Amino acid sequence: MTTAPTRAPTRATTSLTCLTCPGRESSEWCALARDDLPTLEQARTERVYRPGEVIFHQGSPCFGVHCVASGTVALRRVDAEGRSVIVRLVHPHETLGARTLLGGGTYASTAEALTEARVCLIERPAVKALLARSPGLALRFLRRLAEDLRAADDEKLERATLQVRARLARLLLGLLERYGVDAGVGAFTLELPLARQDMAALLGVRPESVARAVRALGDDGVARFRGRAVEVPSIDRLLAELPAGA
């Protein structure tokens, strides 16, 4: 696996700017006044990562906040037994590293590009300066941290109460929302951005449990898996896999 250096990357020429970035209005940075955007732009370094490349390593120092402009990034963590598992997926217009920057210390996870990903690094001093003079930006980051904590609590409850089949259906629905292709009449297709083993890690189960759930969904005509290609004949049938109110 090719990995990125643990030092801050060098600046690269790019046509993307903070002013024209389509994801700014849906990210924390939308709280910034227009006069603050030049500070954000001057502190920004952009890089395109190939699948498998590392953006930052678990245990390395935090150089700033990373913004995912496009692609999918996985946060991997090595457990006490040395196993590397995916603990979260990060999608376009989301940020990485804010918790480490605000809380101090080193990265708790490794960020790895699952697909080709365009990622911008906003250097730490600039983020600190912008947070100090923009209460709205600080509030946005605090709100995002609170949402992450709530999502983690929901995930713990889901693992304790939902069967593997229902958890897999929920994961597929989330991936379809972002990456699904409409095949007409309620049908969708999807190219999975992660391997079965990584899906198992996200669901908190063994790979063989995911394999059984995949076979069951296929046998019942809910979702057909061919490698990483998935066909969903009816989105309503996939939604019906979730318990009422889930």
N, C-alpha and C positions, 0 to 999 in steps of 0.2 A: 504494500500500500504506500503510495506517495504521500508524504506529509509536508505541511507548510512549516516554515521556521517558527520558533517560539518568540522571536523578536518581532517588533512591529514591522509590517510590510512597507516597502517603498511605494511612493506615489506613482500612479500610472495615468497616462493620458486617457480621458474618457469623455463621451458626449453627454453623459448623465450628470445632472446637477441637482442640488437640494431644492432649488426653486422649481425645476420641471419634473422632479420625481413623482410618478403617479401615486406612490404609496404614502407620501408625506401627510396628506389630509386624513388618512385613516390610522396614522401612527401617533406616538407621543409627541412628535415634533410639530404637529399641527397647532400646538399651544404657543409656539414661538411667534413673536411679532416679525413682520417682514424685515425690519431693520436688523434682526438677529440672524437672519439667514446667511449673510456673508461670513459671519463667524463660524457657523456650522459648515459651510462650504469649504472654507480655508483649512479646516481641521479634518477634512474627509479624505480617505484613501479608498479607492475602489479596486476590487480584484474579482476575476471570474475563476471559480474553483471547479475542477473536474470531479466527477463522481469518485468518492474515496479519499479525496484530499482533505486534510485537517485544517480547520480555521484557527482553532486554539486547542491546547492540550489541558487535560485535567492536571491540576497542580501548578500550572504556569501562571505568571503574574498577569494582571488585567491591564491592558493598554488603553481601554476605552469601551465604548458601546458599539456593537456590530449591528447593522441594519440589513436584513435580507431583502434585496430588491426583487429577486426572482429565484426560482428553484426551491428545493426542499433540503433542510438541514436537520440532521439527527444529533441529539445530545446523548452521548454514550458515557457510562460510568463503569469503572472497574470495581467489582465488589471485593470482599475480604478474601475470596478464593481465587481472585485473579481473572474472573470472567467479565468480559465486556458486554454490556447489555444496553439497549436503547431505552432511555427513560422518558424521552419526549421528542416530538417532531416540531420543527419550527418552519413556518410557511412564509410566503412573501408578505412584506409590510410589517413583519414582526421584528423585535429586537432581541439581541443576545448580550448577556454580560452585565445588565443593569444591576442585578442583585449583588454581584461580586463587586462592582464599582461602588455601590452605595454602602455595602456592608463591610468592605475590606477583605483582605485575605487573597487566596488564589482561586482559580476556577475549580468548581466542584465536579465538572464534567468536561468531556472532550466534545467539541463541535466538529462534525464531519459532514461534508456535502454528500447527500444521497443521490442527487441529480446534479447536472451542471447548475451552479448557483452563482449569481452576481451579488456580492456582499460588500457593503461599505463599512469601514471602521471610522468612527468619530473619536478623535484622540481624547484621552482622559482629561487633560487640563481644560480643553474647550467645553467638555460636558459639564465639568465642575463649575466653570464660570457661568455657563448658561443656566444651570440649575440655581445658582446663587442669585441671579438677577431676574429669573422668570418663575414666580410662584406657580403659574399655570402649568409649566413644564414639570416642575417637581410634583405637583398634584397628579399629573397624568402618569408619571412613573410609579408613584405610590399606588394609584388605582390599578395599574397593571400588575404590580406585585400582589395586591389583594386578590385580584382575579386569578392569578396563578395559584395562590394558596387555596382558594375556594375550589378550583379545578382539581387540585391534589386531593382535597377532602372528598370530592365527588368520586374520584377514581378509586379511593380506598373503599368507599361504600359500594361501588359497582363491583369490585373484585369480591366483596364479601357476600353480595346478594344475587348477582346475575350469573347464569350458566355461561360456559365458554362460548356456546353458539350465539347467545344474545350479545355478548361482548364483541365477538367477531363481527356480527351484523352492525353494531354501532360504529366500529372502526371503519368498516366498508362505507357506511353512510357518510362519515366525515371525509373520507378520501374521495368519494364520488362528488361531494359538494365542491371540492377544489379541483379535482383532476378528471372527473367523469366526462364522457362524450355522449351526448344525447343521440340515441339510436332510433328514436321515434316511438310513439304509442306507449310511453312510460318505460321504455327499455333504455339501458345505459351500458356503456363499455368503459373499462378502466384498465390502465397499465399501472400496476402496483409499483410505487417508488421504493419498496423495501422487501427484503427476503422473508420467507416464512419464519425463519429463526428469529428475526428481528420483530416480526408481528407477535410471536409468542412472548418475547420479552416485554413488549408494550402491554400485552394483555395479562402479564403476570402468571403465565402457565408454561408447561413444557411443550416443545415443538410437536410431540405426538398428539397432544390434546388439540392443537390447532389443526393438525392433519385430519383428525376425526371430525372436527366441526366443519372443515372444508368439504369432506366427503358427504357429510349429512346435508349441507346446504345444496350441494350438487345433486344428490339423489332426489331431493325434494323439489328440484327445479327453481330454487330461490336464487342461487348464484353459481355459475359454472367457472371453474378455475382451470386455465391451461397455462402452466408456468406462472408468469406474472400477469398474464392477461385474464381479465375477469369480465364475464358477461352477466348482466342483471336483466332478465327478461321483463320483470315488473318491479318498479321501485316500491309500489304499494305492498307487495309480498315481502320485500326486505324490511320495510317499516313495520310490518306485522310481527316480525321476529322480536321486537322490543316489547317488554311488558307495558301495560297501560300506565301512562304518567312517567315513564322512564325517559 
